[in-house]
Amino acid sequence: MKRFILIILSILTLATFEGKAQRDFRNGYIITSANDTIFGQVEYRSNAKNYQSCIFKKDNVITEYSEKQLNGFGYENDKFFTSKIIEGSFVEALVVGEMSLYKYQSIFLVRKAGGEVYRLESKSTGVNDEGMEKMKEDTKWKGIISYLMYDCFPESNQLVKDLRLVEKDLTTLVIRYNNCKQTTFKDFKKNKPWSKVDLGVSAGVIQSTVNMIDLTLKYYYLANSYKSVDPSLGFVLVFHSPRISDNLAIQPEVYITNSNYSSLTTYTPVNSYYPQKYDLHFHMTTLSFPVSVKYSFPNRKYSFFLQGGLNYDFNILTDSKLIRSTEQNIVLENATAFYINRSQLGAWGGVGLLRKFKFFDLSANIRYNYLMTYLNETSGFFARSNRIGFSIIVFKK
């Protein structure tokens, strides 16, 4: 456990220094105040920072621009930020056309070509109802949408009835309006899906340790701990929403391992002059179902990531044998050493690196799994297991 923590801290330290040394610049462009487009690389930052300025790199020269110096800037097949919508700030342009949609912090802005910019925001307001104060959602923004779209959708009141003040709903509706008007428009994040599922196959090696705690002294033939190093195979799914976050994902997995443990001890029983051998073997074939939250530090070709979550183990096959014999190998007893529980619940965490290639993505990770429930739990005897593993995951593009 201590060794794993040291490995994690070392990787995190390296990742931190690497992240600071190599800022995340991606292919993009700026549009000057003279309306000239210059291609280069734009630092990929949070929206909060991009509202304030643009960090642009060309020919290894890095320049920071304010909204007064540019008409806009954007990333290739991704976000675009424009000026002159809100004084003193860039805003994210979601759709630009006959009707345009913008976002600034938690506020959406909408404008028809050459018209006024309307703010779409919802504020809870206090109203008096029979002498009692209660909160009521402000839906004036729906009236604005209905008014602006009336020329194309006379039934616009019904259209906005179930509309939510979220990017997905508003973007879909504004695109629908522009299609209705049969005019050209730009959906800047068209190639960035709302939801995405990545499928991968996993292969690795796992070192599992089983620690024995015997308070009864009845299991004197057991070693203090057992180790097994075994291959593992599995499948991995990654669910994420590129539109919402480039960093967060949910990763469920399933993999199978076959672990074998053994020990051979010699013990002389009380009231006996002859030592006896205790040959113990136990093994488990286990299906593991880890689910984790994955946080990535993306870059153009590779990214570090952290993971943490829960794990459920189901032992589909178990066996535990104790053979007690004399030194001359005369078997005195052939019995079950101890019972093994069918399932266990654990918590796990890990770090890794993902490298992007043309036809697939390759991920390498190291993780530690602490089983919170016992492998065996009887009166005065406990067996607890934990695992440290390394695996390679190949994701299909």
Wavefront OBJ file of the C-alpha trace (Angstrom):
o trace
v 0.000 0.000 0.000
v 2.781 2.442 0.945
v 4.698 1.584 -2.219
v 1.608 2.231 -4.319
v 1.006 5.611 -2.668
v 4.613 6.594 -3.399
v 4.186 5.577 -7.047
v 0.970 7.594 -7.314
v 2.569 10.679 -5.762
v 5.579 10.402 -8.069
v 3.413 10.158 -11.176
v 1.216 13.046 -10.037
v 4.299 15.187 -9.396
v 5.672 14.413 -12.842
v 2.275 15.078 -14.405
v 2.028 18.432 -12.626
v 5.468 19.567 -13.772
v 4.797 18.250 -17.264
v 1.474 20.121 -17.392
v 3.114 23.358 -16.301
v 6.016 22.968 -18.697
v 3.835 22.095 -21.695
v 0.740 24.261 -21.967
v -2.120 22.844 -23.979
v -2.019 24.634 -27.346
v -4.356 23.364 -30.065
v -4.778 24.176 -33.727
v -6.884 27.300 -34.104
v -7.078 30.832 -35.423
v -7.693 34.454 -34.562
v -9.756 37.030 -36.447
v -8.177 40.462 -36.261
v -10.011 43.767 -35.934
v -9.383 44.179 -39.677
v -11.272 40.891 -40.173
v -8.183 38.965 -41.294
v -7.942 35.308 -40.224
v -4.552 34.120 -38.956
v -4.038 30.417 -38.315
v -1.813 29.092 -35.554
v -2.391 27.569 -32.137
v -4.656 28.747 -29.332
v -4.163 27.735 -25.711
v -7.005 25.466 -24.631
v -8.356 26.955 -21.405
v -11.573 27.122 -19.443
v -14.372 29.324 -20.748
v -13.918 31.619 -17.759
v -10.389 32.447 -18.932
v -11.308 32.598 -22.601
v -13.979 35.202 -21.841
v -11.163 37.465 -20.671
v -8.451 36.962 -23.283
v -6.947 34.778 -26.009
v -3.485 33.180 -25.791
v -2.241 32.686 -29.369
v 0.978 31.038 -30.566
v 2.491 31.337 -34.031
v 6.088 30.591 -35.018
v 6.817 29.860 -31.318
v 5.810 33.398 -30.361
v 3.058 33.559 -27.720
v 0.791 36.633 -27.614
v -2.148 37.464 -25.365
v -5.028 39.400 -26.935
v -7.943 41.180 -25.296
v -11.424 41.542 -26.768
v -10.524 45.058 -27.933
v -7.801 43.648 -30.211
v -9.698 40.809 -31.903
v -13.028 40.159 -33.539
v -12.776 36.574 -32.366
v -10.749 33.380 -31.976
v -11.453 29.691 -32.105
v -10.213 26.124 -32.129
v -10.276 23.846 -35.156
v -13.647 22.000 -35.238
v -14.399 23.226 -31.734
v -15.284 26.336 -29.741
v -15.318 29.863 -31.126
v -15.288 33.091 -29.097
v -16.344 36.458 -30.460
v -16.163 40.042 -29.245
v -18.525 43.021 -29.578
v -21.501 41.168 -28.087
v -20.840 42.115 -24.460
v -18.710 45.143 -23.665
v -15.305 44.215 -22.242
v -15.484 40.455 -22.820
v -15.437 37.647 -25.343
v -18.474 35.361 -25.476
v -18.735 31.829 -26.804
v -20.564 31.658 -30.130
v -22.648 28.487 -30.261
v -24.570 29.111 -33.501
v -24.156 32.047 -35.894
v -26.655 32.661 -38.681
v -30.008 34.336 -39.314
v -30.512 33.697 -35.612
v -27.379 33.482 -33.466
v -26.887 31.999 -30.029
v -24.088 32.945 -27.619
v -23.076 32.013 -24.093
v -21.394 34.066 -21.378
v -20.901 32.369 -18.010
v -24.390 31.026 -17.131
v -26.215 33.496 -19.405
v -27.332 32.798 -22.968
v -27.704 35.561 -25.542
v -29.721 35.432 -28.734
v -29.884 37.807 -31.688
v -31.497 37.862 -35.088
v -29.369 39.197 -37.933
v -28.821 42.943 -37.464
v -31.131 43.029 -34.443
v -30.943 43.538 -30.718
v -29.094 41.161 -28.383
v -31.476 39.545 -25.866
v -30.328 37.988 -22.608
v -31.864 34.629 -21.743
v -31.696 34.028 -18.008
v -33.988 32.718 -15.361
v -34.262 34.244 -11.910
v -36.494 32.972 -9.157
v -38.803 35.748 -8.002
v -40.814 36.072 -4.813
v -44.561 36.530 -5.320
v -47.305 37.012 -2.791
v -49.967 34.315 -2.889
v -52.708 34.702 -0.293
v -50.345 36.423 2.068
v -47.685 33.736 1.764
v -44.310 34.261 0.159
v -43.180 31.568 -2.283
v -40.683 31.354 -5.089
v -41.680 31.193 -8.732
v -39.386 30.595 -11.690
v -38.992 33.544 -14.055
v -39.872 32.354 -17.581
v -39.608 35.664 -19.435
v -36.828 34.151 -21.536
v -39.382 31.753 -23.074
v -41.438 34.741 -24.183
v -38.372 36.218 -25.878
v -37.727 32.982 -27.778
v -41.392 32.723 -28.759
v -41.400 36.308 -30.038
v -38.215 35.933 -32.072
v -39.311 32.684 -33.721
v -42.908 33.609 -34.451
v -42.184 34.392 -38.122
v -41.112 30.792 -38.709
v -43.088 28.973 -36.020
v -46.531 30.532 -35.398
v -47.033 27.844 -32.756
v -43.884 29.024 -30.972
v -45.697 29.328 -27.607
v -46.256 25.582 -27.672
v -42.758 25.040 -29.017
v -41.086 26.590 -25.959
v -43.462 25.083 -23.398
v -41.068 22.309 -22.346
v -37.905 24.115 -23.382
v -35.079 24.147 -20.816
v -32.568 26.927 -20.407
v -29.639 24.675 -21.263
v -27.191 24.681 -24.144
v -28.437 21.498 -25.779
v -32.098 22.572 -25.980
v -31.344 26.117 -27.116
v -28.785 25.064 -29.720
v -31.181 22.511 -31.198
v -33.979 25.086 -31.427
v -31.840 27.853 -32.972
v -30.513 25.411 -35.581
v -34.089 24.394 -36.353
v -35.019 28.048 -36.876
v -32.088 28.648 -39.242
v -33.010 25.548 -41.227
v -36.563 26.822 -41.455
v -35.319 30.155 -42.856
v -33.162 28.241 -45.353
v -30.145 30.420 -44.725
v -26.538 29.433 -44.108
v -25.400 29.198 -40.510
v -22.439 27.884 -38.508
v -22.759 25.350 -35.701
v -19.269 25.610 -34.227
v -19.376 22.441 -32.135
v -21.148 20.319 -34.718
v -18.335 17.749 -34.670
v -18.312 17.622 -30.880
v -21.063 15.189 -29.767
v -23.166 15.513 -26.669
v -22.478 11.913 -25.741
v -19.799 9.442 -26.742
v -18.974 5.856 -25.832
v -15.488 4.381 -26.266
v -15.020 0.601 -26.334
v -11.746 -0.993 -25.363
v -10.111 -4.322 -24.559
v -7.794 -4.701 -21.594
v -4.850 -6.966 -20.839
v -2.606 -6.745 -17.810
v -1.018 -8.329 -14.803
v -2.272 -8.221 -11.210
v -0.477 -8.926 -7.962
v -3.005 -9.885 -5.308
v -2.225 -10.259 -1.623
v -4.308 -12.077 0.972
v -3.507 -11.227 4.604
v -4.485 -13.669 7.322
v -5.534 -12.569 10.811
v -6.002 -15.502 13.215
v -7.082 -14.530 16.718
v -8.064 -18.099 17.638
v -4.665 -19.708 16.931
v -6.555 -22.596 15.330
v -5.168 -21.826 11.876
v -1.529 -22.224 12.855
v -0.746 -23.824 9.477
v -1.445 -20.560 7.614
v 1.197 -18.066 6.544
v 0.724 -14.433 7.502
v 0.089 -13.474 3.889
v -0.153 -14.988 0.422
v 0.685 -13.458 -2.939
v -0.268 -14.350 -6.475
v 0.772 -12.687 -9.730
v -1.639 -13.414 -12.573
v -2.717 -12.154 -16.003
v -6.070 -10.430 -16.472
v -8.290 -9.865 -19.489
v -11.322 -7.622 -19.832
v -13.530 -5.118 -21.603
v -13.804 -1.391 -20.924
v -16.442 1.237 -21.713
v -15.939 4.981 -21.340
v -19.003 7.250 -21.239
v -18.352 10.962 -21.620
v -19.867 14.135 -23.000
v -17.322 16.177 -25.003
v -19.773 19.096 -25.159
v -20.004 19.322 -21.382
v -16.473 18.420 -20.308
v -13.226 17.297 -21.915
v -12.019 16.075 -18.547
v -14.680 13.927 -16.898
v -15.882 10.454 -17.852
v -17.524 7.391 -16.309
v -15.639 4.151 -16.922
v -17.267 0.762 -16.175
v -15.184 -2.373 -16.765
v -15.291 -6.138 -16.455
v -12.279 -8.415 -16.299
v -11.398 -11.937 -15.251
v -8.447 -13.224 -13.231
v -7.413 -16.626 -11.942
v -5.414 -16.418 -8.691
v -3.499 -19.260 -7.031
v -1.980 -19.246 -3.547
v -0.056 -21.903 -1.643
v 2.147 -22.562 1.369
v 3.972 -25.498 2.897
v 4.688 -25.445 6.628
v 5.981 -27.956 9.138
v 4.564 -28.088 12.655
v 4.930 -30.458 15.560
v 1.597 -30.863 17.367
v 1.361 -30.831 21.138
v 1.956 -34.264 22.733
v 3.711 -35.509 19.608
v 7.353 -36.102 18.782
v 6.827 -36.226 15.046
v 6.576 -33.104 12.881
v 3.785 -32.884 10.346
v 3.582 -31.106 6.993
v 0.724 -28.764 6.134
v 0.346 -28.282 2.381
v -2.230 -25.563 1.691
v -3.599 -24.479 -1.693
v -6.445 -22.131 -2.504
v -7.462 -20.437 -5.703
v -10.195 -18.159 -7.083
v -11.465 -17.422 -10.562
v -12.887 -13.934 -10.208
v -15.040 -11.651 -12.305
v -14.374 -8.040 -11.292
v -16.689 -5.128 -12.060
v -14.897 -1.823 -11.375
v -16.679 1.484 -12.028
v -14.802 4.755 -11.786
v -14.920 8.479 -12.343
v -12.073 9.408 -14.675
v -10.491 12.861 -14.772
v -8.127 13.569 -17.666
v -5.629 16.307 -18.370
v -6.020 16.355 -22.162
v -3.387 17.247 -24.701
v -3.171 16.866 -28.444
v -1.571 13.415 -28.543
v -1.547 12.179 -24.972
v -3.146 12.855 -21.635
v -2.586 11.943 -18.005
v -5.606 10.783 -16.063
v -6.732 9.959 -12.541
v -9.378 7.395 -11.642
v -11.272 6.395 -8.552
v -14.356 4.377 -7.788
v -15.851 1.136 -6.484
v -15.251 -2.482 -7.399
v -17.430 -5.573 -7.043
v -15.814 -9.025 -7.145
v -17.692 -12.236 -7.801
v -15.735 -15.451 -7.296
v -17.228 -17.787 -9.870
v -14.898 -20.644 -8.859
v -13.247 -21.183 -5.470
v -11.286 -23.997 -3.891
v -9.399 -24.314 -0.612
v -7.537 -27.503 0.385
v -5.350 -28.497 3.296
v -3.363 -31.734 3.139
v -1.800 -32.765 6.453
v 0.788 -35.504 6.165
v 3.774 -37.047 7.885
v 7.324 -36.403 6.816
v 7.083 -39.671 4.943
v 4.150 -38.173 2.943
v 1.557 -40.373 4.582
v -1.684 -38.389 4.333
v -3.328 -37.871 7.681
v -6.013 -35.365 6.628
v -7.411 -33.945 3.409
v -9.850 -31.139 4.230
v -11.054 -27.647 3.422
v -8.583 -25.095 4.746
v -11.120 -22.274 5.123
v -14.217 -21.037 3.367
v -14.028 -18.328 0.718
v -16.826 -15.813 0.305
v -18.479 -15.562 -3.083
v -18.365 -11.759 -3.343
v -16.450 -8.760 -2.098
v -16.789 -5.002 -2.354
v -13.815 -2.682 -2.680
v -12.609 0.812 -3.472
v -9.866 1.577 -5.943
v -7.842 4.363 -7.466
v -5.232 4.728 -10.137
v -3.298 6.890 -12.557
v -2.406 6.440 -16.193
v -1.418 7.826 -19.549
v -3.405 7.730 -22.790
v -1.676 8.075 -26.163
v -3.637 8.845 -29.325
v -2.865 7.162 -32.632
v -4.506 7.333 -36.041
v -6.729 4.275 -35.753
v -6.807 3.617 -32.002
v -5.986 5.040 -28.581
v -3.615 3.249 -26.219
v -3.923 3.583 -22.451
v -1.505 2.360 -19.768
v -2.469 2.534 -16.116
v -1.524 1.401 -12.653
v -4.151 0.985 -9.940
v -4.638 -0.182 -6.372
v -7.759 -2.027 -5.210
v -8.581 -2.271 -1.515
v -11.253 -4.856 -0.718
v -13.355 -3.442 2.095
v -15.174 -6.692 2.837
v -13.382 -9.849 3.933
v -12.515 -12.828 1.773
v -13.333 -14.881 4.840
v -14.877 -13.786 8.110
v -15.512 -16.295 10.865
v -15.267 -16.051 14.640
v -11.742 -14.856 15.339
v -10.396 -15.463 11.817
v -10.241 -12.955 8.965
v -8.787 -13.049 5.469
v -8.519 -9.726 3.640
v -7.245 -9.172 0.117
v -5.972 -6.261 -1.919
v -4.532 -5.889 -5.400
v -2.129 -3.751 -7.351
v -2.219 -4.025 -11.105
v -0.882 -2.751 -14.373
v -2.893 -2.935 -17.582
v -2.905 -1.827 -21.200
v -6.226 -0.804 -22.781
v -6.691 -0.437 -26.531
v -9.639 1.765 -27.524
v -11.160 1.542 -30.985
v -11.689 4.855 -32.790
l 1 2 3 4 5 6 7 8 9 10 11 12 13 14 15 16 17 18 19 20 21 22 23 24 25 26 27 28 29 30 31 32 33 34 35 36 37 38 39 40 41 42 43 44 45 46 47 48 49 50 51 52 53 54 55 56 57 58 59 60 61 62 63 64 65 66 67 68 69 70 71 72 73 74 75 76 77 78 79 80 81 82 83 84 85 86 87 88 89 90 91 92 93 94 95 96 97 98 99 100 101 102 103 104 105 106 107 108 109 110 111 112 113 114 115 116 117 118 119 120 121 122 123 124 125 126 127 128 129 130 131 132 133 134 135 136 137 138 139 140 141 142 143 144 145 146 147 148 149 150 151 152 153 154 155 156 157 158 159 160 161 162 163 164 165 166 167 168 169 170 171 172 173 174 175 176 177 178 179 180 181 182 183 184 185 186 187 188 189 190 191 192 193 194 195 196 197 198 199 200 201 202 203 204 205 206 207 208 209 210 211 212 213 214 215 216 217 218 219 220 221 222 223 224 225 226 227 228 229 230 231 232 233 234 235 236 237 238 239 240 241 242 243 244 245 246 247 248 249 250 251 252 253 254 255 256 257 258 259 260 261 262 263 264 265 266 267 268 269 270 271 272 273 274 275 276 277 278 279 280 281 282 283 284 285 286 287 288 289 290 291 292 293 294 295 296 297 298 299 300 301 302 303 304 305 306 307 308 309 310 311 312 313 314 315 316 317 318 319 320 321 322 323 324 325 326 327 328 329 330 331 332 333 334 335 336 337 338 339 340 341 342 343 344 345 346 347 348 349 350 351 352 353 354 355 356 357 358 359 360 361 362 363 364 365 366 367 368 369 370 371 372 373 374 375 376 377 378 379 380 381 382 383 384 385 386 387 388 389 390 391 392 393 394 395 396 397
